[in-house]
């Protein structure tokens, strides 16, 4: 699934035009984009064009708001449909981006509930209650139709007003709040509220006074005027799982002008980076935002860091000839939920697999004493959780090292010496069209099931310790034939002969049966006698830990490096219970996280002090 960005942009920013290129860049990176357009400037232009005075209400606190009695709502809709939305369409289409635009009330894409009567101050200065003000809040989003639109167009752009769930004229809603409601309803990955200042300023007179981070209830004291609604929207969006930021001025491109909103503060300062890293969604293919945040964190800690051509985070200290690589990964499997600290446990996707490991790598990098002849590098790789392993292959080919620690969870008291390999097949069975009730009829799924079992038997004859699972099946019906396609996954031990396994699998190819090898990555296991293992062993001893050494039956980026890095010592180490990987109860304890960091820091120190040789 492509990541979803919800981006709220006011008409003053839309007028500048630069934001269109930023939206097009998101589309170019493979994201779905839901743009929420504000219309203050467009409304002013429309009222000027039709020669109509724009009515206002004055509130008791001195603020002025647009007065929206029923007879004005048609003019507001016209303002969006004749000025703001056509401008969005033109700006994006000139960049080759397909776009759908509509006011959210059209067809009931978004419905809302009217606010209570408004207290205002009349022309005489006397307080009055306004009962026909058509303002409200979003309450219901047509997610089915919006998802269909997001699948069909590069950008979907909505604007106020929304349909009144009780009937009558549409309701004007705040565009930032509308964006937050859409973000939560559509389970967006990222919400950006673009404004004219560099995020939320703690001093409105100082454009450099950006509040960098805020938790619920902390930002309101700095917000005035329109910014109050942005802060309100940002905090509403924290009910969902998106990462949330107010960005500017008039851009999303400069993280130094961002105020990031986080759901809960960490229980202790040394856990802050962990909670925030887990709080930025990074399902495979959507690692960019997390990488950018970690680059910023590195810069704040005096570490040289960048995002490389593959999208990996690369952070390095030292340029000596003794090179230790700490290779973690940025991505997670899908299905996110709001990140939450429960006492000393962090619950969230990626907390165990494997942001806990990556965060420890970065914190050790920040604090390590790297000798003059040493180099300590952290790589946060992309796409570890999918078959491409794009980031690890790039690291293998561009970041040579004398020893490697892979960031994967086994718990603070275990050291992983190796992994099983991955042998993955796509098997297709095809039969002629015919009724399944015919004499001796064999359906395509029947044929597929038989050949899958035959292949499983042949492969396991060559590698008796292999584990296998069918991880996908789909059927296709055509005018002349029926096809069934399955993906058969084997985890194979380190010494398995992959050439023999390929021969065993491909030996089942025949008329109506096709077998394609999707992945054949060998297993790898190193000895316990390398300087790297010894450095860890001594670090365990220093921490009074009697360690366990394991070879795991999953795979990791260690396997990818080992395809060509024949004599480079490698281990995997990281906090967390790996039994929680990819489950909806994934969580990491602060105790295990801290213990693993202590052991890792000591092992890194010992490796540089002489364990490298």
BELDATA-V236587 format. One record per residue. N is the residue number from 0. RES is the residue in one letter. OMEGA is omega in degrees with one decimal (* if undefined). Layout:
[[N/RES/OMEGA] [N/RES/OMEGA]]
This chain:
[[0/X/178.2] [1/X/177.2] [2/X/179.7] [3/X/171.4] [4/X/165.3] [5/X/-174.7] [6/X/175.7] [7/X/-178.5] [8/X/176.2] [9/X/-175.9] [10/X/177.0] [11/X/177.0] [12/X/178.0] [13/X/-180.0] [14/X/-177.1] [15/X/173.2] [16/X/-175.8] [17/X/-176.7] [18/X/178.8] [19/X/179.1] [20/X/178.7] [21/X/176.0] [22/X/178.4] [23/X/177.9] [24/X/176.3] [25/X/178.1] [26/X/179.5] [27/X/178.1] [28/X/175.6] [29/X/-178.2] [30/X/164.8] [31/X/-174.5] [32/X/171.9] [33/X/-178.8] [34/X/173.2] [35/X/-174.3] [36/X/169.8] [37/X/-170.6] [38/X/-174.2] [39/X/-178.2] [40/X/179.9] [41/X/179.3] [42/X/177.7] [43/X/-179.5] [44/X/-178.0] [45/X/179.4] [46/X/177.0] [47/X/-177.7] [48/X/-178.5] [49/X/176.3] [50/X/-176.5] [51/X/176.5] [52/X/-179.8] [53/X/-174.8] [54/X/178.7] [55/X/171.4] [56/X/176.1] [57/X/-177.7] [58/X/-177.5] [59/X/-179.9] [60/X/177.9] [61/X/178.5] [62/X/174.5] [63/X/178.3] [64/X/178.1] [65/X/179.7] [66/X/-173.5] [67/X/171.1] [68/X/-175.7] [69/X/-175.7] [70/X/178.7] [71/X/-171.4] [72/X/178.1] [73/X/178.8] [74/X/176.6] [75/X/177.6] [76/X/177.8] [77/X/-179.4] [78/X/178.6] [79/X/-172.8] [80/X/-177.6] [81/X/-174.9] [82/X/-170.0] [83/X/-174.0] [84/X/174.8] [85/X/177.2] [86/X/177.2] [87/X/-179.3] [88/X/-178.0] [89/X/-176.5] [90/X/-177.9] [91/X/-179.5] [92/X/175.4] [93/X/177.9] [94/X/177.6] [95/X/-177.4] [96/X/175.8] [97/X/-172.4] [98/X/172.5] [99/X/179.9] [100/X/175.7] [101/X/165.4] [102/X/-171.2] [103/X/178.8] [104/X/-175.0] [105/X/179.4] [106/X/179.3] [107/X/177.3] [108/X/173.9] [109/X/175.7] [110/X/-177.9] [111/X/179.5] [112/X/-177.9] [113/X/174.5] [114/X/174.3] [115/X/177.2] [116/X/-171.7] [117/X/174.2] [118/X/-178.4] [119/X/178.7] [120/X/-179.1] [121/X/-177.9] [122/X/-179.6] [123/X/-177.3] [124/X/-178.0] [125/X/178.9] [126/X/-179.6] [127/X/178.7] [128/X/-179.1] [129/X/-174.4] [130/X/-175.6] [131/X/179.6] [132/X/-174.6] [133/X/176.5] [134/X/-178.3] [135/X/179.3] [136/X/178.3] [137/X/178.1] [138/X/-173.8] [139/X/-179.0] [140/X/176.6] [141/X/-173.4] [142/X/-178.8] [143/X/-178.1] [144/X/179.4] [145/X/176.8] [146/X/177.2] [147/X/178.0] [148/X/179.5] [149/X/176.3] [150/X/-174.6] [151/X/-175.8] [152/X/175.5] [153/X/-178.9] [154/X/170.3] [155/X/-177.7] [156/X/175.1] [157/X/174.4] [158/X/169.9] [159/X/-2.1] [160/X/178.1] [161/X/177.4] [162/X/174.8] [163/X/-178.6] [164/X/179.1] [165/X/-179.2] [166/X/-178.9] [167/X/-177.8] [168/X/178.6] [169/X/-176.0] [170/X/172.4] [171/X/177.7] [172/X/176.1] [173/X/-175.3] [174/X/178.0] [175/X/178.4] [176/X/175.4] [177/X/179.2] [178/X/-180.0] [179/X/179.2] [180/X/178.3] [181/X/179.4] [182/X/-178.9] [183/X/-176.3] [184/X/-176.0] [185/X/-179.9] [186/X/-178.8] [187/X/176.7] [188/X/-173.5] [189/X/174.9] [190/X/177.9] [191/X/176.7] [192/X/-173.3] [193/X/-177.7] [194/X/-175.4] [195/X/176.9] [196/X/-179.9] [197/X/-176.0] [198/X/177.8] [199/X/-178.0] [200/X/175.4] [201/X/174.4] [202/X/-176.1] [203/X/-180.0] [204/X/-177.3] [205/X/-176.7] [206/X/179.6] [207/X/-174.1] [208/X/-177.4] [209/X/170.0] [210/X/-171.8] [211/X/-173.6] [212/X/179.8] [213/X/172.0] [214/X/-178.9] [215/X/177.9] [216/X/-176.3] [217/X/-170.0] [218/X/-173.2] [219/X/-177.6] [220/X/-179.0] [221/X/-171.5] [222/X/174.0] [223/X/177.1] [224/X/-178.1] [225/X/-178.0] [226/X/178.5] [227/X/179.6] [228/X/177.6] [229/X/178.1] [230/X/177.6] [231/X/-179.4] [232/X/-179.2] [233/X/-178.4] [234/X/174.2] [235/X/-177.2] [236/X/179.0] [237/X/172.0] [238/X/177.2] [239/X/-175.8] [240/X/-178.7] [241/X/166.7] [242/X/-164.5] [243/X/177.1] [244/X/165.2] [245/X/-172.3] [246/X/176.6] [247/X/-4.4] [248/X/177.2] [249/X/-177.4] [250/X/169.7] [251/X/-165.1] [252/X/-174.0] [253/X/-177.7] [254/X/177.4] [255/X/177.1] [256/X/-178.3] [257/X/162.0] [258/X/-178.8] [259/X/178.9] [260/X/-178.4] [261/X/-172.6] [262/X/-178.4] [263/X/174.7] [264/X/176.4] [265/X/-179.1] [266/X/176.9] [267/X/-175.8] [268/X/-176.9] [269/X/178.0] [270/X/-175.5] [271/X/-177.7] [272/X/179.1] [273/X/-178.3] [274/X/-178.1] [275/X/178.7] [276/X/178.5] [277/X/-178.3] [278/X/177.5] [279/X/-178.7] [280/X/-178.3] [281/X/173.8] [282/X/-175.8] [283/X/-176.3] [284/X/-178.5] [285/X/-175.6] [286/X/-169.7] [287/X/-175.3] [288/X/178.1] [289/X/178.8] [290/X/-179.1] [291/X/178.8] [292/X/-178.5] [293/X/173.5] [294/X/178.8] [295/X/178.2] [296/X/179.5] [297/X/-179.9] [298/X/179.2] [299/X/-179.8] [300/X/173.2] [301/X/-178.2] [302/X/175.5] [303/X/-177.2] [304/X/-179.5] [305/X/170.9] [306/X/-174.6] [307/X/-174.0] [308/X/179.7] [309/X/-174.7] [310/X/179.5] [311/X/165.1] [312/X/178.7] [313/X/-178.4] [314/X/-170.1] [315/X/167.8] [316/X/179.7] [317/X/178.5] [318/X/-179.1] [319/X/-174.5] [320/X/177.4] [321/X/-166.9] [322/X/175.5] [323/X/-179.1] [324/X/172.7] [325/X/-173.3] [326/X/174.2] [327/X/174.8] [328/X/-175.6] [329/X/-166.8] [330/X/176.9] [331/X/170.1] [332/X/-177.3] [333/X/179.6] [334/X/-178.8] [335/X/173.1] [336/X/-176.6] [337/X/-178.7] [338/X/-175.4] [339/X/168.9] [340/X/173.5] [341/X/-174.4] [342/X/-179.4] [343/X/-180.0] [344/X/175.4] [345/X/179.5] [346/X/178.4] [347/X/178.2] [348/X/179.1] [349/X/-178.2] [350/X/177.8] [351/X/-173.8] [352/X/-5.6] [353/X/-177.8] [354/X/175.0] [355/X/178.8] [356/X/-176.8] [357/X/178.5] [358/X/175.9] [359/X/178.2] [360/X/-176.5] [361/X/-179.3] [362/X/174.6] [363/X/177.4] [364/X/-177.9] [365/X/-172.3] [366/X/-174.1] [367/X/170.6] [368/X/-178.1] [369/X/-178.0] [370/X/-176.9] [371/X/-179.6] [372/X/-176.6] [373/X/173.4] [374/X/176.9] [375/X/-174.6] [376/X/173.0] [377/X/173.2] [378/X/170.6] [379/X/-171.5] [380/X/174.6] [381/X/168.5] [382/X/173.8] [383/X/-174.4] [384/X/177.2] [385/X/-169.2] [386/X/-175.0] [387/X/-173.8] [388/X/-174.9] [389/X/-176.6] [390/X/-178.7] [391/X/177.5] [392/X/177.8] [393/X/177.5] [394/X/179.0] [395/X/-173.0] [396/X/-173.0] [397/X/-175.3] [398/X/-179.8] [399/X/-178.0] [400/X/177.1] [401/X/177.2] [402/X/-174.4] [403/X/167.5] [404/X/177.2] [405/X/-179.7] [406/X/177.5] [407/X/-174.4] [408/X/165.3] [409/X/-175.8] [410/X/-175.0] [411/X/-173.9] [412/X/179.6] [413/X/172.5] [414/X/-178.8] [415/X/-177.6] [416/X/-179.5] [417/X/-178.2] [418/X/167.4] [419/X/176.0] [420/X/-177.3] [421/X/177.1] [422/X/-168.0] [423/X/-174.6] [424/X/165.6] [425/X/-175.9] [426/X/-179.6] [427/X/174.5] [428/X/-176.2] [429/X/177.9] [430/X/178.9] [431/X/178.7] [432/X/178.9] [433/X/-177.8] [434/X/-177.7] [435/X/179.1] [436/X/-179.4] [437/X/179.8] [438/X/178.1] [439/X/-179.0] [440/X/175.3] [441/X/-179.3] [442/X/176.9] [443/X/176.9] [444/X/177.0] [445/X/-179.0] [446/X/-179.8] [447/X/-178.4] [448/X/-179.2] [449/X/-175.8] [450/X/175.9] [451/X/179.4] [452/X/177.8] [453/X/179.7] [454/X/179.6] [455/X/-179.7] [456/X/-178.4] [457/X/-178.9] [458/X/-177.9] [459/X/173.0] [460/X/178.7] [461/X/-178.4] [462/X/-171.5] [463/X/179.8] [464/X/-177.1] [465/X/173.8] [466/X/-177.1] [467/X/176.8] [468/X/170.6] [469/X/-172.3] [470/X/177.5] [471/X/173.0] [472/X/174.0] [473/X/-178.6] [474/X/178.8] [475/X/178.5] [476/X/177.7] [477/X/-178.1] [478/X/-175.3] [479/X/-174.5] [480/X/173.0] [481/X/179.7] [482/X/170.6] [483/X/-175.2] [484/X/178.0] [485/X/174.4] [486/X/-177.3] [487/X/-172.6] [488/X/174.5] [489/X/165.6] [490/X/-171.6] [491/X/-176.1] [492/X/-173.3] [493/X/-175.9] [494/X/-179.4] [495/X/179.7] [496/X/-175.0] [497/X/178.7] [498/X/178.5] [499/X/178.3] [500/X/177.5] [501/X/179.7] [502/X/-179.4] [503/X/-178.7] [504/X/-176.1] [505/X/175.6] [506/X/179.7] [507/X/176.9] [508/X/177.6] [509/X/180.0] [510/X/-179.6] [511/X/179.0] [512/X/176.6] [513/X/178.7] [514/X/179.0] [515/X/177.3] [516/X/-180.0] [517/X/-176.2] [518/X/175.7] [519/X/-179.0] [520/X/-175.9] [521/X/171.2] [522/X/179.4] [523/X/174.0] [524/X/179.7] [525/X/179.6] [526/X/178.2] [527/X/-174.1] [528/X/-177.3] [529/X/176.7] [530/X/-179.1] [531/X/178.5] [532/X/179.8] [533/X/178.2] [534/X/177.5] [535/X/-178.1] [536/X/179.4] [537/X/177.4] [538/X/175.7] [539/X/-179.5] [540/X/179.4] [541/X/-180.0] [542/X/179.3] [543/X/179.0] [544/X/170.2] [545/X/-167.7] [546/X/170.9] [547/X/178.4] [548/X/-172.7] [549/X/165.3] [550/X/-171.2] [551/X/-174.7] [552/X/169.8] [553/X/172.5] [554/X/177.8] [555/X/177.4] [556/X/173.5] [557/X/-179.4] [558/X/-179.1] [559/X/178.8] [560/X/-174.5] [561/X/177.2] [562/X/178.7] [563/X/-178.6] [564/X/-170.4] [565/X/-170.2] [566/X/-178.8] [567/X/178.1] [568/X/179.4] [569/X/170.1] [570/X/171.5] [571/X/-177.4] [572/X/177.0] [573/X/-177.6] [574/X/172.5] [575/X/178.5] [576/X/-175.6] [577/X/175.0] [578/X/178.7] [579/X/179.1] [580/X/171.6] [581/X/176.8] [582/X/179.3] [583/X/173.8] [584/X/-178.3] [585/X/176.4] [586/X/-176.1] [587/X/178.4] [588/X/177.8] [589/X/-178.4] [590/X/-179.4] [591/X/-179.9] [592/X/-178.6] [593/X/-179.6] [594/X/178.9] [595/X/179.3] [596/X/179.5] [597/X/-179.8] [598/X/-178.8] [599/X/-179.0] [600/X/-180.0] [601/X/179.7] [602/X/178.1] [603/X/179.0] [604/X/-177.8] [605/X/179.6] [606/X/179.9] [607/X/-177.6] [608/X/177.3] [609/X/-178.9] [610/X/-176.8] [611/X/-177.6] [612/X/*]]
